[in-house]
């Protein structure tokens, strides 16, 4: 039956939309109507095909497959075989299809023609000219000192090729984004239990998950992220896992909690200490774990340092009633008590801990945290009861200690007392032996001891001059490497004891001018670097304000990897494969770096980029790339795949997208089951080296703000922001939204449409008290309690009962991320209101995302 | 003949709106049109605040008001349960939009090739790369006809002046695939299948969970069942309402 429909007829007469259609039909320029009449497609369709790749926009590199007709990609879907996302995509992953076609993407290199620090004026250049210019600057800087070239990453989609091999080939200084992410938590876990991670529960067996500031519904989990944690979480909920959510804001946990504890921002350390106090008072502790696997039984002398004989820490042996080395044959250490040893009154570290936390009662904490004492007691009891101290289960044939309670925390670590707060959380979990137990407290995907554990055991403060991130300085013996601190240094190097200042910066998949807490300092500091290269698919805010050269990066049109693809329980690896030809002359970062190394004479030969790639990817013998021939990305990954034992090489990933290697052994995952247990180290219950570091810092003349938190046990003090004048009566918090990723989200219109404008989220009671209603334009003004400086931005009010009345929220991701029609005029970025410097950075140089603000209608002065 | 239905498990939903974006890419809907919409609802007063995330596709009602009011028979219900729009019959009178109590209908005020997020046609290189399709992710499935009735019923990029709404992805269902929202949900909120088949996923879910349907009292008899939750009430307030485009 097929049909000239009424609609086709109208088209033909030109009466409706489409004069062009009318012309085609009437003057025979276009398609015949006969195929339509027969119900056929007018022209033969391009062949449908599917191609595998990995998501580019987010953190997890979720496996995806692209539906194509000919060369045209029409949809992205999840790869069902990929353990992390199992055939699904989050809204960002689904929306990134527009990036493949976005006319606002950069097609050719740009060279700046005006001064930096203001919106850029650029001219287009060829790749030859741009690479030559970049190479010239790099060569000049390296000739003096390779560290005068700085590589600043935000996200790296191939740490082997970029973070390791490229920076090694050039010998650059490396900066990253961890200080704005969760690195204070990483440092706390590296220090205490030797793992490179923050905290997440073993959802497979967990019975009580404590989500501490963890933004489940939007992102921000420990190491993994969307999609994997929500999947594991929801399955655990279905199994009956209980959840307690500790968060000033409700939305992070959504409906998925049994209890919401809306804690006062910045008081988390007080809550953790009170939980420890109550658990110790209840008296049910994992004594075996504390005695055998931590330094809690070690004897501490009157000077706060461990007592030692022959370099070995001493314990009080209850069998012989004498002090013995901790690893003496048949020793039976006391966990508590005071003893006379080496002419001193010595106490076990645990005894000192009991004294230390004595004042930190739930009643004390209630006043600080605004959490009722009874609720604190209930939570402590739930932790103890759920922990089932002493029990075990069998996992894949291996008997593992079973303590099915765990904390999930990550970005919450980036507050002024974050390092000690995460340490305090660890101590709480250590009291019940949950660290590294089945169902309990995990930190890294495998129980591998990080080099920082040993390094942090003997912290040393060195003499100036310091490098630009003040490594080993008198201010930050533990130092996460913070670009905001670098920006302070660049503004006043003499003050910070820095002499060598960078000459070239390469910015890789990062938008520091927008996102790195304290926007003003970042721009003022970084603009002092003489030559900045930004690699980005769009003209990001950072490129706009700070780039001398912008190199256009491709998105899903490149090879990258190897990409970790495991979900904690299953091990897997994947690659990013190009789905289309690059748009314009955009290129992969890998190809850009091969060119830069070639042009700077650092590509070929020993220690060149090719050699570094061989080492970073483990390419040996017949798989090693020859050091005298410039490789293509395909050659690199084909060799890598074959070196893994995949005979088909790259074709394996073209056909499957991901290589699933199999289940992770419980011996690798759980510290209790590792051989040796916990990697053979003693967990640092007592932080002796923190005390030693404090003494060195004082002796070196560091200011109090730097050394005051270097204490062996986490110690409460009110955050600096609490000293702001009383009119700054609201806490400002920031958080991620599920629609966006870091500072590259608004460039995807399909998600930008879901959250086009920034809002200041307020509790209706707080709004009413200030005469404000939803939609009102307000000034949000922050105050630096140390310097007295204030900053303010304009935003529109949105109301929610899901936030404390004394707290307002300004989400991340806004502020004009790039020159893009969907990113313009979207409202202020949160980082425009935070500070960096004393009181607003941590003892580990990590950023603090807390500040006090006041909010008032925008019409007032 | 299958009797298609959808279940939506409210105890699983994270409110991420991936289903909204998956639907949009699959069906090529323009700015401001959300054939799948997710409500982020809040109720209660701090600190007794509660959140509910509620995905709302077309309900494909057995007693569909939109079918009853369509003057030209463009809106019709198939034997398998899908309620569809024949874009070539539709005259854009918008009676279905008025009649539907769920607000799932969208009128194409302009050509659906306008308001497609970016200016795809202005740039020669982009135009060629997209093979002149607007949006570039134009889904060729929509150019085909579906059902024994052979009607043009899939996707959004057809004509100015007609209605659009969720089709349960008729073009996917006829290929034995799940609707895009169902297939893509990161935490498997949705199931879709045959109510007449006791072993279908929807039958399983309906046996094991409490359920409600939206606006049960008005007698529309939806084919969408909400599990493990409570119907929204007048006490619920919407957060993060999506108006469409770059607006507020």
Interface residues (C-beta under 8 A of the other chain):
Chain A: X1 X2 X3 X5 X6 X7 X8 X16 X17 X39 X41 X45 X46 X69 X70 X71 X72 X73 X74 X75 X76 X77 X78 X85 X87 X88 X89 X90 X91 X93 X94 X95 X97 X98 X100 X101 X102 X103 X104 X107 X216 X217 X226 X227 X230 X231 X234 X237 X238 X250 X251 X254 X255 X256 X260 X262 X580 X583 X584 X738 X739 X749 X750 X751 X752 X753 X754 X755 X756 X757 X763 X765 X775 X796 X798 X800 X801 X802 X803 X804 X805 X821 X822
Chain B: X10 X11 X12 X13 X14 X15 X16 X17 X18 X20 X21 X22 X24 X25 X26 X31 X42 X44 X45 X46 X47 X49 X50 X51 X52 X53 X87 X88 X89 X111 X117 X118 X119 X120 X122 X123 X125 X126 X129 X130 X131 X133 X135 X136 X137 X138 X139 X140 X143 X144 X145 X150 X159 X160 X161 X183 X184 X185 X186 X187 X239 X240 X242 X244 X245 X246 X247 X248
